[in-house]
Amino acid sequence: MISVRRSTSVALAAGAAMLMSLVPAQAAAPATSPVPGRGSEPAVSAYLKTIQGSPEQLRTFFHDLPKGGDLHNHLSGAVSTELLLQLAVEDGLCIDSSSFTALPPPCPATSRPAADTTSDEAFRLQVIRAWSMQDFVPGAESGHDHFFATFGKFGEASWRHPGRMLSEVADTAATQHQSYLETMLTPASSGAAALAAKVGYDSDFDRLRDKLLADGGIDTLVRQAGSDADRAMAEFRTTSKCDTDTPAPGCAMTIRFISQASRASTPERVFTQLLLGMELAERDPRFVAVNLVQPEDYQASLQNYDLQMRMLDYLHGKYPDAHITLHAGELVPGLVKPEDLTFHIREAVLTGHAERIGHGVDVTHEEPYKELLRTLAERHIMIEVPLTSNEQILGVSGPAHPFPLYRKYGVPVALATDDPGVERIDITDEYRKAAARYDLTYRDLKNLARTSLEYAFLPGGSLWASRDGFRPVPECAKDRPGSDRPSRRCAQLLAHSPKAALEWREERAFTAFEADVLQHGAAAH
């Protein structure tokens, strides 16, 4: 099955090739890049300044803002705690009375039926607090420890109904005017663990890969992951009523999956999970990339960091079309010894072939960091920035966060949620925080959203001529991006490129948003 748990491998089916229903789009580049058709942008930016003292108007503005895609999202951590509780009740699970960990029946004497959360409000609140960051105040337990502990507590409730979980996550994103989602899960986790244990570890990667491929071992896991995805998608489509006259908003989302590998696991298991993810990325269009998850500061994660980067280097040579995005630099001083802060991002890019970096918080501790920033900009390595997650786990926010530094050096960045269910936030919160903390204009916000789609792992050429700007490609140079009637050459590009089509529709969404803001903003003022 497919595990969506971040800390350990819990069996969870993966979802699937998603409805290529193209919706809003954007591209990547520094905030100073020229933007086509931006006549309305100064007026929208001016309106944004006039509502700074109105939380309600700000929430509406950021909610309605087209926000492209979420490229850093863990399915089990993205679903609401309330839905996880509902699933626990429906599946007859138990909850340990002291740790609040979900358990399968029969319920031990030290636990209570999950159903008690429907009648005992105090117990329900205790579980919600244990399974999320709600009301959390650092003390004996740090934000880092509480955050990562939640996955082990609700894990038993998170693997039986991936389609229902995906339905909620997709609906939430779609209603906040996002059009694309890449969510992380661990395909065929139980089978991969069994195969890894059977084969064992071999430091010769060629031999290790051969052993895993022998007798159809990996092929069996690829088929299992595909079957799990089929079942998950069937559940998703039923839950969201996608084939009816009243489909849920999430049915319009374009959704893809990133295969997780658990970096704190044994070397043989990590290699097996990465190999499986690479095979899936090249054989099943629903799976687009691989990533390493679990805390970067765990002892095994630190000890095996170089080894895992070498694994990725080797596998990249075998599967050059499989995308790689990596958690790297999700560290701060005091969490690890100083030398562990100095190379993770650099190695993820130079050895691990990461095309995107998740978090990248400790970048100024890399040596020399300015050279690294220039390398990231030159290579167009995008940074996936989940502001709330970095604040809750690492205590990093405001001027201490490298978000403005990345932008200063021209490194492409996009906002992301990470685990919005655990964090008790949504993508609207991330845009609102970014705008308030870093004095972003409307054009800045627009470019962040464009960047998220430009760096999405979707096939086809971009709408934009280069990743350093938002000028349309020659085929669409004479068109107004997002117009209802693109020229023949432009229409041909859009018809053959899922990425360009998604970006085109985002431009249409921006046009509609700007018209609505200016119309209603003028009326209100």
N, C-alpha and C positions, 0 to 999 in steps of 0.2 A: 504494500500500500504506500501512499504518499504521506510523509510526515510534514506537518506544517508547524511543528513546534520549533522554537528557536534554540532552546537550550539542550534538548535531547531528542532522539529520534522516536517520535510517537507515530504510529501508523496512521496515515491520513491519505485518502485518495486525492489525486491532483485533478485539477480541472483542465480545461481543454482548449481546443482551438476555438478562439472566440470570434464570434460574429464580427466580421470585418465591416461593421457599420461605421463608416468614417465620420468622425465628429471633430470639433475644434482642433486647431493646430498651432504650433509655434516653432521657433528655431533657436540656435545657439549663437551667442556672441557677446562681446563686451557691451556694457551699457551705452557706450558712445557710438555704436554702430549706426549707420543710416538706416532708416526704416521707411518702407514705401507707404504712401497714403497716410501720413501721420498728421493731417491737418486738424483732426479732432483731439489729438493727444494733449496739447497744452491746455485746452479747455477742460478736459477731463481731469488733468493734474490739478488745475486751479480749483475745480469742484471738490476734489479730494481734500485739499487744504481747508476748504470752508466747513467741512463736516468733522474736523478733528475733535471737536468737543462733544460730538454726538455718538455715543457707543452704538445706538440702534442703527443710525444711518451708516456708520462704518461697517457694522456687521452685514448689512444689506449689500453694500458696495462690494465687499470682499467675497461674500457668498455668490453674488451674481457674476463676478469677474470670471471670464473664461480662463481656466487654469491648466490646460494641456493635460499632462499625464503625471502619474505617480510612479516613479521608477525604483523606489526603495520602500518595499512594503512586504511584511511577513503576514501571510493569511491568518494564522492562528492568533497573532497579536493584533491584527487589524479588526477582527470581528468584535462586536460589543460584548462586554462582560455579561450583559443582560441576556443576550442570545445564548451564550455559553451556559449560563445557568438554566435557561429554558430547556436546552438540549440535555443537560444533566438530569433534570426532572423527568423529561420524557423517556429517557433511557434507563430510569430507575437506579441512578448512581447514588453513591453515599458520599458524605463529606466528613473528613476527620474533624473531630470536635476541637482539637487544639491547633493543628497546622492548617486546617481548612483545605486540605488536599482532596481532590475528587478521587473516588475509589470505585472499582466495579463491585457489583453485588456478588455474594451476600455481604451485607453490611456488618462489619465487626462491632463489638460492643463499644468501642471508643469513637464511633462515628454516628452521624445522624443521616436519615434519608435526605437527599437533595430536595425532595418535595417539601421539606419543612421550611424552605426559604419562601414558599408561597404564602405561608400563614404566620411566620415569625419574622417580623420586619427587622428586629435587632440582629437575628442570625443572618438574614439576607444581607444586611449592611456589612456585617463582619466578613462574609464571603466576598462581597464586591471589593472591599478594601484589600483583602488578601490576594485577590486575583487581578488587581489593577493598582494604579497609582492614586486612586481617589483618596483624598484627605491625608495623603502620606506626608509625614514630617520626619526628616532625618533625625536620628538619635543613636540608639544602640545599633540600629540597622541603617546602613547607608542607602541612598537612592539607587545606586548601582546594584546592591545586593537584593533589595526588595524587588526591583524591576525584573531582574533575571530569574528570581525565585518564582514569579507568577506563572511562568510557563510550565514548571513542574507541578504547580498546584492545580491548574485547570487542564493540564494535558489530557487526562482521561476523558474529558468532555469534548475534546476538540478534534477527534479523528473519525467519528462515525458519519458525519453529515457535511462533507466538504462543500457540496453543492449549495446547501442552505447558507453556509457561511459565506460563500462566494457571492450569493445573491444579495445578501445584506451589504457586503463590502462594495460591490459594484453599484448598487442603488445609491449608497451614500456618496460615492465618488461622482456618479452621474448627476445627482441632484445638486451638487456643488459645481456643476459645469466643468467637469473633467471628462475627457473622451478616451483616455488610454490608461491601462493599468498593467504593470509587470509585478506580479506577486510571487513571493518565494515559498517554496515547499520542498520536501525531501521525497523524491519519487522512489517507490518500491523499497522503502526503508528497511523493512524486516528482511526481505530477500537479499538486499545488498549486504546487510550485516552478516547474514548466514553465509553468503558466498565469500565474503572477506575472511571470515573465521575459517572456512574450509581451505581456502587457498593459502592464507598466511602472508607474511611480508617477504618481499625480495627486493633488495636494494638496486638490482638491475631492472630498470623500468620496462625495458623491452620484454624481459622474461616475465615480469609480473603481469604486464598487459596480456601477453600470450596465454598465461595460465587462466586469467579471468575470462578471456574470450573462448577458451577451449570448451568443447562439449556444449556450446551454446549457452554458457553461463550468463554472459551479459545480454545476449539476445533474449533469453527468458525474462530478464528484468526489464528490458525495453518493452516487451510485449505486455508484461504485468503493469508497467507504468501507463501504457496506452489504454489498457482495459480500465484501470483505475480512473484515468482521465475521462474515458467515455461515460462511466457511471456517474462521475462527479458532474459532468456537463448535463447529463440527462436530469439529474436532480436539480441542478441550477435552472435549467429551462422550465422544468415543471414548477419549481418554487416561484420563479419570476414570471410565469405565464407568457413566456416568450413566443409561443406559437398560437396565441389567442389574439382577439381584437383589443385586449387591454394589457399589453406587455408592461412590465415594470421598467423604470428608467434604465436600470442596469443592462437590459437587453441591448441597448444601443452602444454599449461600451466595447471597445476593442481590448481584448485581454490576452496576455501571454504569461508564460510561467518561467521562472528561473529556478533551476535545480540547486538545492542547498547541499553542501557537504559540511559535516560537523567537525570543525577544526580541532576540537579537544579530544576527538576519538583516536583510536590506534592508527598508525600510518597505513596499514592495509585497508582499513575501513575508509579512510579519507580518500585514498587513491581509487578505491572501488566506486565510491560515490561520485568523484570527479569524472572518472571514466564513463560511468553511466550517464552523467549529465551531458558530457561531450557527445556521446553517441545519440542521445535524445535530441540535442540541439541540431545535429546534422541529419536526423532521420524523421523527426516529428516536428512540424512547424509550430506546434503549440508550445514547445519548449525552446527558448531562445538563447539561454546562457547558463553559466554556472557561477556560484558564489560560495565563499566560505563563511559560515556563521558560527555562533556561540561567542562568548566574551573573548576578546583578544588578549586579556590579561590572565586567563587561566594558565596554570603551569604548563599543561600539555600544549596549549596554543603557542606559548612563548618558546618552549623547547623545540617545537617542530616547525616554526615559522619558515626558516630557510628551506627546510626539506619540502614543505608544501609549495613554496614558490618554485622550487626545482621540478616538482611534479607537474605544476601548471605549465612550466616552460617546455617540458617534454611533451605533454598532451597537446599543447598548442601546435607543436610541429606535426602531430598526427591528425589533428582536427582543426585546421586553420580557419574554417568557416564558423566554428562555434564561438560565440561571444563570451567574454569574461568580464565580470564586474566584481569588485572585492571590497569587503569591509577592511579598512586599513586606517590606522591612526585614530581609532576610537579609544584613546588613552589620554591621561593627564598625569602630571607629576604627582607622586605619592601613590599612584595606583600600581606602578611598576618601577623597577630600578631605572635610573636616568638613561642608561645606554639603550634600553628597550624603546625609548622614545625617538631614537635618532635615525631609523632606517625603514620602518614598515611601509610607509607610503611609497618611497622610492623603489623598494624591492618589489612591491606589488605591481608597479608599472614596468620597471626595467626587466625584471625576471619573470614575474607572474603574468605579464602581458595584459594587465587590466586596462580596459577601455574606459571604465568609470570607476571612481572611488567612492565608497560609502563612508560618510562622516569626515574623515580627514582632519580631525580636530587638533591633533598635536603637530601640525605641519611646521610651526615655528621652532620646534625642537629637533627637526631633521637637520642634518649637517651637510653642506650649507643650505639653509632653507630658501634663500632667494634664488639660488640656482635651480632648486627643485621647482619652485613656483614658475620660473621661466620655462622649464622643461614641460611642465603640465600644460602651460599655455601653448607652447609650440606644437605639442603633440595632440592638442585638443582632448585632453583627458578631463572628462566632466566630473564634478564633485556633486554627489547626492547629499543635500543638506537637510536633515530633520532637526530643526531648531529646538523643539520641545523635548525630543529624545535626548539631545546633547545636554540640555539643562537639567533634566530629571536624573539622568544616569551619571553624568560627569560633572555637573554643577557649573557648566560653561555657558555663558550667555552674554548678550550686550557687546561691549567693546572687546571683551576677552575672547569672543568667538572669531574664528578666522574668516567668516563669511565676507566681510568687507575687504580683507586682505586678498582673498582669491579674486574678487572682482577688480581690485586695483591692478593686479598683475595680468588681467585679461584671461584668467582661467574660467572656462565655462562652468556655471553653477545652476542647479535647479533645486527647488524646494521639494521636500518629500515628507511623508508621515512616519515611516518606520513601522511603528506598532500603535496606531491611533486608538485601538480598543483598550489596550493596556494604559496608554497615556491619557485617555479620556479627552481626546482632542479630534480635530478634523483638519483637512487641508486648508480650509478657510482660516483657521487659527494661525497656521504657518505663514500665510500671506499677510495677514494682519500684523503679526509680530514682526515680520521682516520689514514691512513698510514703516512701522512705528519706531523700531529700534535703529534702523539704518537710513531713515529719511529718504525712502525710495519714491521716485516719481511714478506716474502711471506708465510711462514708457519703460522704466526699469522693471515694473511688475509684468508688463506685457512680454518683455524679452526673457524674463525668467520662465514664463509659461512656454514661450516658443522654444527655448532651449530644451525643455523636458521632452518635446516631441522630436526635435532634431537629433537628440542622442538616444532616442528609443531604439530598441533592437527590432526594427521592422524592416522588411525587404523593400527594395526599390530606391530610386534616386530621390534626392531632396527637392523641395520646392525652391530652396535657396541656392544661390550660385556658389557660396562658400560658407564655411562654418565661422567665418569672421565677420559676417554681416547678414543682413536680411534683405538683400536685393534678389529678386526672382531670377531663376535660371533663364537663359535665352529663350526657351520655348514659351515662357510666360512673361517675358519682359515687357510686352505691350499690354498686358492685362492688369486689371486691378485685382490683387490677390483676394480671393473669396467671392468674386462676382458670380452671379448666377449663370453667366454665359461665357465661359472661357473660350479663347480662340481655339482653332482646330488643333494646332500643335500642342498647346497647353493641355487641352482636353485629352489628347493622346497620352501625354505624360501622366496625368492624373489617373487615367484608366489602367495604366500598367504599373503604377507605383503606390502601394498602400501607404507608404510614408508621406509622399507628396500630397495624396488625396486627403489624408488626415490633417496635414498642415493647412491645406487650402480651406478646409471646412472650419478650422480654427480662426482663420482670417475673417471668414464670414461671421463667425460668432463675435469677434472683436468689433466688427462694424455695427452689428446689431446692439451690442452692449454700449458702445459709445453713443449711438443715437438715443438709446433709452436713458442713459445717464444725463445727457445734455437736455433732453426734453423734460424729464421729470425734475432734474436739478434746477433748471431755469424756472420751472413752475414753483418749486419750493422756495426759491430765493427771489 
